[in-house]
């Protein structure tokens, strides 16, 4: 039997039979000096928020924000508990209503919560109508509601948009003699809880503390104020002759808010054998510290956005929050957001929200311009840079938020807080302290960074909420 030999097999055998004529690369690498990079880290982001916030040194560890006395209080968000199709407002959440703010009588709030009646409205259905008697407090459980009033010439003008957790009519508790100055219309299917004024009177008749609290709050609310709700400063202008001039003073808040510096810390451990023997061409301890500091800075920015006490998302007044018109962020939405404050310096948004806004501009044939920020070409709207911030969360429903800020102490804006001159400081507000060497020859370093953020006046920051970032066809 004859076995045929294929040409490829013959060539392979001949190649193996040939002797190696030069040093192979695998062996040569053992004698070569390898060029190395520093340790790389995927978790490093641009951290625009840390870079663009003006940072104020706080030697005493806390920062007090003194403001003029404010009598009017905007409606806050309320939360609910659900049992099947039935919904009940959490009693303590009623303290978010303007005339109940600061009231903490549990039994009274519980009795009041039981008086709310659940109602359902279809899209387009009117909840309250302008010039009709205002005799209910409304809490929006789910859905979207437009507040409109007749325009000057024809049609309607939108005064505001309400969504889950918002409320209106809170001042009805002070009396049912007023009329609605707007029409509230459901945009989507909407569930509300309604409290008749008569039901409130029944509860107030049984709880003297509730009645007294509402009376005091309503009395304060009737005092003369400016458009920001601050106690008015009386003066006379355009007068002739010698009239008696009014006397006045600027009153201050009795209990101003104080921001204490927060801290992010970790203990870095490095074995002495590594620190002694493996420091060429790079210092192992320095590289470990560099990566640890980068991680701490990432955590710092995340806290500045999301911390419940001082984070920007939680530190924004409810009357400075607006929902989108239809889900995705549109030019109209950003115009509304910018119009709520003077001198907006920056917009911060998740990269997916920026992409969603760009798509809406493309659909309308609008060119999204750019602004130069530290040598980077950044997308901008109306000249305001839209800076990416991946620390702004995207919910499970694929919605996010866009934050608009005015910055600086001199501009009554948003500022970052830190303390400089710390012992063993390696960066402003960050120090590395030697903690010793244990019995296992491991060196320990305490790495700490101290920070917070303060909003000097409410309109220094605003949020566009419920920004839809899911792709659409």
VENNORPE-V630340 format. One line per field, one symbol per residue. burial: + if it has 24 or more other C-alpha atoms within 12 Angstrom, else -. A space follows every 50 residues. Layout:
BEGIN
burial = ???
END
This chain:
BEGIN
burial = ----------------------------------------------++++ -+++++++---++-+-++++++++++++++------++++++++++++++ +-+-+--++++++++++++++----+++-----++++++++++++++++- ---------+++++++++++++++++---+-++++++++++++++++-++ +-++-----++-++--++--+--------+++------------------ --------+++++++-++++-------------+++++++-+++++++++ ++++++---++++++++++++++++-++++++++-+++-++-++++++++ +++++++++++------+---------+++++-+++++++++++----++ +++++++++--+++++++++-+----+++++++---------++++++++ ++++++++++++++++++++---
END
